[in-house]
Structures are given as C-alpha cells and as structure tokens.
Amino acid sequence: MSARKPAPAESPRELADQHDLRLHRAKQLARQVSYQGLNCFIAGFCWHKGDADMTVYIEGLAEPVAPAELTILEQPQ
C-alpha cells in the first residue's frame, strides 16, 4: 500500500488566480459570464502592476467590475 499525503488545500490567492485565468479564457472564447443575474460578455480586462486583482469590463457597462462578482457559465457539452 502507498501512504500518500493528501494534496494541500489551495489558498484563497491561488483560487482567485485560477478564477482570473478562467475569465481570461472566457473572453478568448467569447463565452458568457453572469453578472448580477444577467448573462453578458467580457469586453476587456486589465491587470494592474502590483495589484492583487484584475479589472474586468463588461460589454454595455461603463464601470469596471471586480472579478469576484462574475460567475463563469457552464457551456453545454
């Protein structure tokens, strides 16, 4: 038998980074995301040097959105 240790739990920063990468992929593939119950598309985003999070711009909205406020919608298989 193998005595393997369980993988360490991911930190909140690692989870946020993974979410940011998924948002980047959603923009590349023109996939919809959910913001305040509405389905919308990402118009663009910007990583600020030194900031922990990126800024996301949604089509049709003038103000930027925090990445944590967006939910990536599952695509039908």
Stockholm file with secondary structure:
# STOCKHOLM 1.0

chainA/1-77         MSARKPAPAESPRELADQHDLRLHRAKQLARQVSYQGLNCFIAGFCWHKGDADMTVYIEGLAEPVAPAELTILEQPQ
#=GR chainA/1-77 SS CCCCCCCCCCCHHHHHHHHHHHHHHHHHTTCCEEETTEEECEEEEEECTTCSSEEEEETTCSSCBCGGGEEECCCCC
#=GC SS_cons        CCCCCCCCCCCHHHHHHHHHHHHHHHHHTTCCEEETTEEECEEEEEECTTCSSEEEEETTCSSCBCGGGEEECCCCC
//
